[in-house]
Every structure is written in structure tokens, then in C-alpha cells.
Amino acid sequence: MDLSEVIATRRSIRKFRAEDVADEDVKEILEAARLAPSANNLQPWKFIVVRNEKKRRLIAQACFGQEFIGEAPVVIVACATGRGGCIGGYMESWPVDVAIAMTHLVLAAWAKGLGTCWIGAFDEDRIKEICQIPPEIRVVAVTPLGYPVKIPQATTRRPLEKIYCEDVFVE
């Protein structure tokens, strides 16, 4: 698949086959995340790869009972390890930096035939407890990773002409 096809066909997957994901594939996907840009090239991230079934199920519970997360053979917890730079003089860059790396990870997974589902609904303290994450580290996102049982239909997106304007902001 070329990049345009990966972007156009990627879907959020919520049902996974029991088949394991090879270590080499996980490392290739993590390599894509590693190569993501970040403010001042600080790369303020760490990804926890969770294969242990009990921990996966506990993470699913910490994601407010989204049980499908624990049914995937792998769960990845994306963490911010540093504060990073500043965006626009008013916002720390670490949430954006980790989100960019997660996007690389999600697209690389799809290109390998693996599904993910970006999870932002979770109890951070509970995830930290399950994965033994130090207090100063922030959990930014969680994703299950595995082979899809089926690929859902595309969801609707706003038309291109509704999401951009030229030279000046126009409602």
C-alpha cells in the first residue's frame, strides 16, 4: 500500500483475531513512531508494549470497560516522558509530539495489515498503576494492536472545502 492508500483506508478496529503479532512487526511499527517529528527533536515519548493477558484486560477496565482493548493480542500505552517545547508561546508540545508519534504508529500498523483504535478515554492513574509508570510520566493514548476480524465501513468526513481557507480565516 502506498501512503495515500494507507491514510484513506485506515479504520478503527474493535474486534481482533486471536493470532499473535510478531515481535519484528511490533518493532517496525515502533520504529515508525520513533521517526516522528517533535518540538526541538526532544522525542518526549515512551511506548509500553503489553502482551500479558491479565494486564491487557486490566488496561481495558481502566479504559472505562472497553473490553475489546483487552481482547487484542497487544496493547500499546503511549507516554510522554518530558515536557518538550512550546507551541505558539502558550502550550506545551508534549501532547502534540506524542500524538504525532502515535499517528505514525497507527498508520504503520495499518500498512502491515494490523488494526488499532486510538483510545483517549482512560483512567490515567489506573493505567500508571498497571504498567508501573512513574508519577512524572503522562499517559497520552492507548491502542490495542492486532489482526482485524473485519474492516468496518468508512465513516463520513467533512468535505475538503469545509476544512480549509486561503490567506485568512473564514467561517
Secondary structure by P-SEA (a helix, b strand, c coil): ccaaaaaaccccccccccbbbbaaaaaaaaaaaaacccccccccbbbbbbccaaaaaaaaaaaccccccccccbbbbbbbcccccccccccccaaaaaaaaaaaaaaaaaaacbbbbbccccaaaaaaaaacccccccccbbbbbcccccccccccccccccccccccccc
